């Protein structure tokens, strides 16, 4: 398990916070049903390295002043311009903790339909799920290599593979499909050009 070292933050002056961020630190909190909420700070670089290793929903051993807790990164705030992480929230978890979260949908491969002129349309790029922390997938992967034109994947189609997850979607909701490419004829193109304006 990846370890992330943190220190408890007790000075909440704005000048101290600015100095902390200038030194590569990120303020945050850690909370949970079995621990008292603490304000902390961690190193930006160390956080990014840990997330790279464990993924967005991975379990992290957070060491706060020598005491470790298993946590997940619950949420974070970004600077909208620089994309720097401004604040993080960690949730203390155990094997029985269920989490509501969203996971990315990744389509793998090139479909057979695309090779004959079709186009892949992805309707859902993230799925909302509930699962125990040890069962949380970092992403939902769908191999589309053998999909012909007209093939559609719905929520119901992935439930067996991800049976430890509860999906917050209707079974018939479409995730993606391999669609036909509409060919615009010369007559249709002319009709668009000559269409009267109101």
VENRAJO-V284661 format. One record per residue. N is the residue number from 1. SS is DSSP state (H for helix, E for strand, - for the rest). PSI is psi in whole degrees, 0 to 359 (* if undefined). NEAR is the number of other C-alpha atoms within 8 Angstrom. Layout:
n & ss & psi & near
N & SS & PSI & NEAR
N & SS & PSI & NEAR
This chain:
n & ss & psi & near
1 & - & 139 & 5
2 & E & 138 & 9
3 & E & 137 & 9
4 & E & 125 & 12
5 & E & 133 & 9
6 & E & 163 & 12
7 & E & 144 & 9
8 & E & 139 & 10
9 & - & 121 & 10
10 & - & 349 & 5
11 & - & 114 & 5
12 & - & 20 & 7
13 & - & 145 & 6
14 & H & 323 & 6
15 & H & 324 & 6
16 & H & 320 & 9
17 & H & 318 & 10
18 & H & 318 & 8
19 & H & 321 & 8
20 & H & 313 & 11
21 & H & 324 & 10
22 & H & 333 & 7
23 & - & 12 & 6
24 & - & 18 & 9
25 & E & 157 & 11
26 & E & 125 & 14
27 & E & 157 & 15
28 & E & 184 & 12
29 & E & 155 & 12
30 & E & 132 & 12
31 & E & 168 & 12
32 & E & 171 & 10
33 & - & 336 & 6
34 & - & 4 & 5
35 & E & 159 & 7
36 & E & 143 & 7
37 & E & 133 & 8
38 & E & 142 & 9
39 & E & 134 & 11
40 & E & 173 & 13
41 & E & 148 & 13
42 & E & 170 & 14
43 & E & 131 & 10
44 & H & 311 & 10
45 & H & 318 & 7
46 & H & 320 & 9
47 & H & 314 & 10
48 & H & 321 & 8
49 & H & 319 & 8
50 & H & 316 & 13
51 & H & 323 & 10
52 & H & 323 & 7
53 & H & 316 & 7
54 & H & 344 & 11
55 & - & 174 & 9
56 & - & 327 & 7
57 & - & 14 & 11
58 & - & 158 & 12
59 & - & 134 & 12
60 & E & 139 & 13
61 & E & 106 & 12
62 & E & 116 & 12
63 & E & 108 & 12
64 & E & 107 & 11
65 & - & 43 & 8
66 & - & 350 & 5
67 & E & 127 & 6
68 & E & 143 & 8
69 & E & 142 & 8
70 & E & 126 & 11
71 & E & 166 & 12
72 & E & 154 & 12
73 & E & 107 & 12
74 & E & 317 & 8
75 & E & 164 & 7
76 & E & 157 & 10
77 & E & 137 & 8
78 & E & 148 & 9
79 & - & 124 & 9
80 & - & 339 & 5
81 & - & 305 & 4
82 & - & 344 & 5
83 & - & 9 & 7
84 & - & 144 & 6
85 & E & 125 & 11
86 & E & 330 & 10
87 & E & 145 & 10
88 & E & 148 & 14
89 & E & 127 & 12
90 & E & 138 & 13
91 & E & 125 & 11
92 & E & 134 & 14
93 & - & 166 & 11
94 & - & 185 & 7
95 & - & 341 & 7
96 & - & 357 & 7
97 & - & 126 & 8
98 & E & 139 & 8
99 & E & 135 & 8
100 & E & 123 & 8
101 & E & 179 & 7
102 & E & 144 & 8
103 & E & 148 & 12
104 & E & 149 & 10
105 & E & 123 & 12
106 & E & 122 & 9
107 & E & 124 & 8
108 & E & 135 & 9
109 & - & 178 & 7
110 & - & 124 & 8
111 & - & 154 & 13
112 & H & 325 & 11
113 & H & 324 & 13
114 & H & 327 & 13
115 & H & 344 & 8
116 & - & 23 & 6
117 & - & 2 & 8
118 & - & 176 & 12
119 & E & 139 & 10
120 & E & 128 & 10
121 & E & 121 & 8
122 & E & 118 & 8
123 & - & 328 & 7
124 & - & 120 & 9
125 & - & 345 & 9
126 & E & 147 & 8
127 & E & 139 & 12
128 & E & 126 & 11
129 & E & 165 & 12
130 & E & 133 & 12
131 & E & 160 & 12
132 & E & 152 & 13
133 & H & 325 & 15
134 & H & 347 & 6
135 & H & 0 & 8
136 & - & 120 & 10
137 & - & 147 & 7
138 & - & 333 & 10
139 & E & 164 & 8
140 & E & 117 & 9
141 & E & 134 & 8
142 & E & 118 & 8
143 & E & 114 & 8
144 & - & 9 & 10
145 & - & 317 & 9
146 & - & 13 & 7
147 & - & 126 & 10
148 & - & 172 & 10
149 & - & 132 & 11
150 & - & 348 & 8
151 & - & 132 & 9
152 & E & 141 & 9
153 & E & 123 & 10
154 & E & 170 & 12
155 & H & 318 & 14
156 & H & 331 & 7
157 & H & 340 & 7
158 & H & 358 & 9
159 & - & 324 & 10
160 & - & 316 & 6
161 & - & 326 & 5
162 & - & 54 & 7
163 & - & 342 & 7
164 & - & 358 & 7
165 & - & 144 & 12
166 & E & 121 & 8
167 & E & 131 & 10
168 & - & 48 & 8
169 & - & 158 & 8
170 & - & 146 & 6
171 & - & 323 & 7
172 & - & 2 & 7
173 & - & 129 & 8
174 & E & 135 & 11
175 & E & 315 & 12
176 & E & 168 & 12
177 & E & 156 & 12
178 & E & 113 & 17
179 & E & 162 & 12
180 & - & 152 & 9
181 & - & 122 & 7
182 & - & 124 & 4
183 & - & 120 & 4
184 & - & 121 & 6
185 & - & 167 & 6
186 & H & 321 & 6
187 & H & 319 & 6
188 & H & 321 & 8
189 & H & 318 & 9
190 & H & 322 & 8
191 & H & 322 & 8
192 & H & 317 & 7
193 & H & 322 & 6
194 & H & 1 & 6
195 & - & 131 & 6
196 & - & 146 & 4
197 & - & 148 & 3
198 & - & * & 2
